[in-house]
Amino acid sequence: MLNLSEILTFKRLNGGSNIKILGLVGSPNINGNTAKLVNAILDGAAENGSEKSIYNLASLNIKGCDACLKCQESGCCLINDDMQELYQEIQTADAIVLGSPVYMWQMTAQTKLLIDRLTAFLKPNFSSRLDNKKLILVFSQGSSDRDAFKPYFEYTAGLLYYLGFDVLETIIAAGTDKLEVSSRPGLIEKARELGKLISAPHMSEPEFRRTESSLTPIL
Ligand SMILES: Cc1cc2nc3c(=O)[nH]c(=O)nc-3n(C[C@H](O)[C@H](O)[C@H](O)COP(=O)(O)O)c2cc1C
């Protein structure tokens, strides 16, 4: 009997329409700038035949980590809330798109609740239970200064690496106070192309431009 990882590898090698891409949006604006970018990436992936699903974190019941640390041994969080569904979704997704607006120079509180609960993916020795799951990070910010939060975005990408995600790209919509994402077809199109790229059936690692040390704002 094949385990989950073997099933996903088998499916990936035998056709294009089987990659599962998961969008997580940490904005209270259900159809705001962040959601539009995340959706554009998912739509691009769907054009390649990927299965897409999206959750708005602000609409879910996600409690704060209560520091019982029971998850470290078992890998299972004991808090019975909507994170239980998200743990499953994250584990079975081939790629994740995580988006947040910048609030007070950082990710939103809704996004941080999720991040804290991802501690369940860490083993007692702090290595990850995740196998370098592909992730695209999306930020949107009112400020038109693209570099204003660059250190914070890099820091966040570093945190996600630590948690076991392979952060392939960080995309930023800057200056949304003056021009919303919906008025930038070029930006939406680039996000869509990114979705196609991440879901390409035979995407080899070097084809994807990593952004460990440099961010690629696609404004
Ligand atoms: C409470 C709050 C705090 C914010 N803080 C910042 C900030 O520190 N820097 C910034 O550039 N924009 C800030 N913004 C603006 C949002 O980041 C920006 O409008 C973003 O595009 C909203 O994304 P959304 O449409 O997906 O909700 C803030 C907005 C709110 C409501």
The ligand as an SDF file (V2000), in Angstrom:
LIG
                    3D

 31 33  0  0  0  0  0  0  0  0999 V2000
   -5.3860   48.0050   10.8080 C   0  0  0  0  0  0  0  0  0  0  0  0
   -4.5940   48.2670    9.5460 C   0  0  0  0  0  0  0  0  0  0  0  0
   -3.2300   48.4220    9.6150 C   0  0  0  0  0  0  0  0  0  0  0  0
   -2.4800   48.6610    8.4670 C   0  0  0  0  0  0  0  0  0  0  0  0
   -1.1420   48.8300    8.5890 N   0  0  0  0  0  0  0  0  0  0  0  0
   -0.4050   49.0780    7.4900 C   0  0  0  0  0  0  0  0  0  0  0  0
    0.9980   49.2680    7.5860 C   0  0  0  0  0  0  0  0  0  0  0  0
    1.6030   49.1820    8.6570 O   0  0  0  0  0  0  0  0  0  0  0  0
    1.6790   49.5330    6.4440 N   0  0  0  0  0  0  0  0  0  0  0  0
    1.0720   49.6090    5.2120 C   0  0  0  0  0  0  0  0  0  0  0  0
    1.7490   49.8490    4.2150 O   0  0  0  0  0  0  0  0  0  0  0  0
   -0.2640   49.4120    5.0890 N   0  0  0  0  0  0  0  0  0  0  0  0
   -1.0070   49.1490    6.1920 C   0  0  0  0  0  0  0  0  0  0  0  0
   -2.3510   48.9480    6.0720 N   0  0  0  0  0  0  0  0  0  0  0  0
   -2.9680   48.9530    4.7260 C   0  0  0  0  0  0  0  0  0  0  0  0
   -3.1660   47.5300    4.1600 C   0  0  0  0  0  0  0  0  0  0  0  0
   -1.9840   46.7730    4.2540 O   0  0  0  0  0  0  0  0  0  0  0  0
   -3.5650   47.5810    2.7090 C   0  0  0  0  0  0  0  0  0  0  0  0
   -4.7260   48.3620    2.5660 O   0  0  0  0  0  0  0  0  0  0  0  0
   -3.7900   46.2140    2.1260 C   0  0  0  0  0  0  0  0  0  0  0  0
   -3.7160   46.2510    0.7300 O   0  0  0  0  0  0  0  0  0  0  0  0
   -5.1190   45.6230    2.5490 C   0  0  0  0  0  0  0  0  0  0  0  0
   -5.2560   44.3480    1.9650 O   0  0  0  0  0  0  0  0  0  0  0  0
   -6.6930   43.6530    1.7740 P   0  0  0  0  0  0  0  0  0  0  0  0
   -7.4220   44.4560    0.7420 O   0  0  0  0  0  0  0  0  0  0  0  0
   -6.3810   42.2810    1.3140 O   0  0  0  0  0  0  0  0  0  0  0  0
   -7.3450   43.6580    3.0990 O   0  0  0  0  0  0  0  0  0  0  0  0
   -3.1180   48.7250    7.2110 C   0  0  0  0  0  0  0  0  0  0  0  0
   -4.5020   48.5510    7.1310 C   0  0  0  0  0  0  0  0  0  0  0  0
   -5.2380   48.3220    8.2810 C   0  0  0  0  0  0  0  0  0  0  0  0
   -6.7390   48.1450    8.1850 C   0  0  0  0  0  0  0  0  0  0  0  0
  1  2  1  0
  2  3  1  0
  2 30  2  0
  3  4  2  0
  4  5  1  0
  4 28  1  0
  5  6  2  0
  6  7  1  0
  6 13  1  0
  7  8  2  0
  7  9  1  0
  9 10  1  0
 10 11  2  0
 10 12  1  0
 12 13  2  0
 13 14  1  0
 14 15  1  0
 14 28  1  0
 15 16  1  0
 16 17  1  0
 16 18  1  0
 18 19  1  0
 18 20  1  0
 20 21  1  0
 20 22  1  0
 22 23  1  0
 23 24  1  0
 24 25  2  0
 24 26  1  0
 24 27  1  0
 28 29  2  0
 29 30  1  0
 30 31  1  0
M  END
$$$$
